[in-house]
């Protein structure tokens, strides 16, 4: 099992590439901040799990994917949707339960998808998306289309039995799937050290002969490089890989979580020293690929996009009551 090592040299990147990653991560950050505000205003009901702090994971992984590759994840899913190219308007409208949402207002935060963008959910049951991700890979292998599925799940879900069943079948059949463990170090309110006998989660596939790699999930370029290698491994017919992304969420597990199980100092230290957006920003400035004014303009542009999505959501009508009877049964 390989483990990533700190490289004193900056990872390779082009100006346009890093600028795109920066914009994508900032869009997710600003979108989630606005979602938190709307939740506090009562515009979003039910559960709402924010992705603030973990943006580099999905943006870096997305950089390794090609058209046709699929993504599936759990309930902390808004960032994945935006990274896949789903519109801010459609995602925010779904969060607020409006007709203009991706599931026409019936799915909410945890249950929306877009087959057009090859995003297969948002799943509320812990770990349930992992065998479905393996199923997507089985379909890809059966069709011979050369596509790879990425199944994202958290450190808590990594203890679920169905995850190991998926590992076994994926390796048995050498399915083109990459299992991405977003280890934000707290499964709801329980730290990995208290809940997992093996805390190096990239080793979880060892009994199935699945190679695993631990990655700095706060560094978008390191995530990109690891994702490219893992996806190529799967696409080349060598079977699944596990990527353990060491990341961190700044907010509570959900909007109803006061996060008293960790100190403010811990959160502040991580945010000050390892924030993925700040690290990308620093590189852009150091390389003179962008000025402070350039970055302020980007932030202003993204804030306008997010504000527009919130306005669109609030002004969109609620679903017609007849929607209760749609999408219930598919007659094939």
N, C-alpha and C positions, 0 to 999 in steps of 0.2 A: 504494500500500500504506500503510495507516494504522498508526501505532504509538501505543500508549497513552502518555499523559503524566502525570506526577505531579500530583495535585490537592491543594493544601494544605487544602481543605475535606474533612471526613470524608464518605464516601459515605453516601447515605440508607439507613436501616434502621429497622425497627420492633423493639421490645424482644423480642417473641415470635419474630421471624424470626432475629435474631442469637443468641438463646439456643438455638434449634434448631440453627443452624450450629455453635455452640460444642459442643453435646452430640454432634452427629454426628462432628465432627472428633476430639473427645476419645475417643469410642468406638473410632474407627479407631486412634488412637494407643495406647490401653491394650490393645486387642486385639492389635496388632502386637508390643507389648512382651511380652505373654504368649506369643505364638507364638514369639518369639525364645527365651524361657525354655524352652518345651517342646522346641524344637529342640535346645537345649543338653543337655536331659535325655534325649535320644534318643527322644522320643515322636513327633517329626516326622522323616521320612526324606526323602532326595532333595533337590531344590532348594527353597529358600524365600526369596523376594524380598520384603523388607519395604518398606512404604509410608511409613515414619516421616519426616515433614518435608513430604510432598507432599499432606497431607490437604485443603487448601483447594481444590485443583484439582477433585477429583471432587465434593466437597460443593457447591462453587459452581456447577459445571456441572449437577448434579442439580437445583439450585434453578430452573434455566431450563427443565426438562423437564416434560411433562405425561404423564398416564396413556396408555400405548401407545407412547411414544417408547422407543427401544432404545439399549442401551449394549453395546459390545464393546471388549475391550482385550487387552493382552499378558499376560506372566507375572507382572507386579507388580500383582496383581489383587484382593487381599483387601479393600482399601479400597473398590474399586468395588462389590464384592458387598454390603458392609455399607451403603453409600450407597444402593443399590437397594432396600434393605429385606429382603435375605436375612438369616436369623437367625444370630446369633453361634454358637449351638449347631451348626447345620448346617454352617457354614463351618469351624469348628474341628474338628468330627468328620471332615470331609473331609481337612483338613490332616493329621490323625493316621491316616488310612486306615481309618476305621471305618464300619460299616454305616449309621450315622445321618447320614452326610455327604450332600451334595447330589448327588454322583455315586456314592453307595453305597460309598465308600471306594476307588474304582478310578481316580479322577482326580488326587487329591492337590492340591497347592498351585496348579498351573498350569492344571488342566483341570476346572473345574466351571462349571455354568451353571444358570440358572433361567428357563425360558420364561414361568413365571407372573409373574416380576418383570421380564421383558423384558431379561434379562441373558444375552448370547450367548457368554460365555467371556472369559476365560482361554484364551490360546493361547501355546504354547511356542515356535513358530517365529517368529523375529523378523520383524515386518511382515506376517505372514500374515493378521492380523485386519483389515487396512485394506481390501483388496478385498472381504472378506466384509461389512464395514460398508457398503461401497458397494452390495453385493448386497442387503442389507436395505433400503437406501434405494430401490433399483430396485423391490423388491417393494411397498414403500409407495406409490410412484408408480403402479405398475400397478394396485394395488387402490384407489387414490384415497382412502386412509384418513386422510390429513392428518398422518401420523406422521413423525418425523424420527429418524434414527439418528446416534449419536455414536460415532465410531471413535477410540479413544485409542491413542497409540503414543509411543515415546520419541525422543530426539534421534538415537540410533544407528539406529533403524528408519527414520528419515526419509531415510537414504541408500540404502535398498533399492529395487531397480528396480520391484518390484510396486506400491510405493506410488505411483510416477509413472504407472503404467498405470491405477491406480484414480483418480488425479486427473483424467487425461485423459477417461476414460469418464464420471466423475461430472459434469464440466463439459459434456461433449458432450451429455449427456442431461439436464442441469440436475437432478440427483438431490438429494433432500432429505437431505443428509448434512453433518455438521460434523466436520472432521478436527481432533482435539485433540492437539497435540504437547506431551507433557510433557517439557520440556527441563530435566532435572535436571543438565545440564552435563557428565555423564560417561557415555559409552556403555561399560558395564562399567568398564574402567579407563582409557579414553581420552577426553581432554577434547574438547569440540566444536571448539576452536581447532586441534587436531591432526588432526582427521578430516574437517572440513567446509570446503570452499572458500568457501561462503556460510554464515556463522555466524548470520545473522538468518533463522531457519528459517521465519518467517511469510511470507517471500518465495518459498518453494519452489514455490508454485503460480502464480507470475507468468506463466510461459510458457503456462499453460493458461487465463489470464484469471480465476484464482480469487483473490478478495480475501482478504488475510491480515492479522491483527492480533496484535501482541505484547502480552501481558498479564502483570501482576505475579501470578504463580501462588502467591504466599505471602499474598495478601490476598483472603480469601474473598468480600468484597463486590465487589471489582473483577472477580474471576472470574465472579461471579453476573451482573453487568451485561453483561459481554462475551458470556457464554453466552446470555443472553436475546436479545441483538441477533442473534447468529449463528443461533440456532435459529429466530427469527422470519423471518430472511432466507431460510433453507432452507424453512420451512413455507409461506412466501408464494410459493413457486415460482421463486425467484431463483437456485436452484442451491446448490452447496456453498460453504463458507467454511473457512478454516484459522485456528485459534486456537493461537498459540504461547505456552504457559504457562511463564514463566521461574520455575522452582521449584528445589528442592534436596533431595536425600536425605541424611539424617544417617548412615545405616548404609552398609555396603558394598553392592556390586551384589547379592550374595546372602549368605547366612549363612557361606559359605566364603571370602568376600573380606575380607582384612585391610585393604583400602583404603589401601595405602601410597603411592598415587599422589597424595595430597593431604595437607596438613598438618592437624594437630589444631587449630591456630589458625584455619584457614579454616573448619572445621566449627563451632568454638565461636563465632566471630564471627557467622556466619550465624544460628546458633541463638539467640544473644543479641539480635540486632538485627532479625531478620525472621521469627521463628517465627510461623506462622499462628494457632496456638491462643493464644499469649501476646498477639498483637495483638487478637484478638477478646475475650479476657479483659479487657484494658486498657480497651477501648471500653465493655464492660458495666459496669465499675467507674466509669469517668469519667461515664457517663450516669446512674449510680445505678440501673441496671436490675437489678443484682444486687449483693449484698454478698459479702465474703470468705467468710462462713459459708454463703451460698447456693451458691457455687462449690465449696466443700469438700463440701457435701452432694451436689452433682451428681457430683463425682469419686468419692465413696464409692459412689453408686448404680451408676455405670458399672463401677467395679472389681468390684462384686458380680456384675454381668451377665457380665463377662469370666471371672471365677473360676468361675461356674456353667457357662459354655460349656466351659472346660477340664476341669472335673469330668465333665460329660456326655460329652465326647469320650473321656476316659481310661476311663470305665466302659462305654462302648458296645462291643459285640462287634465283632470283625473280620469282614469279609465271608465268607459261606460260600463254599467252593471252587467251588460251582456257578455263582457270579457270573462266573467266567471265560468262560462261554459265553453270557452275556446281553449285549444291546446290541452284538452283533457284526454282525448282518444285519437289515435292515428289509425285510420283504416288503410292497411296496405293491400 
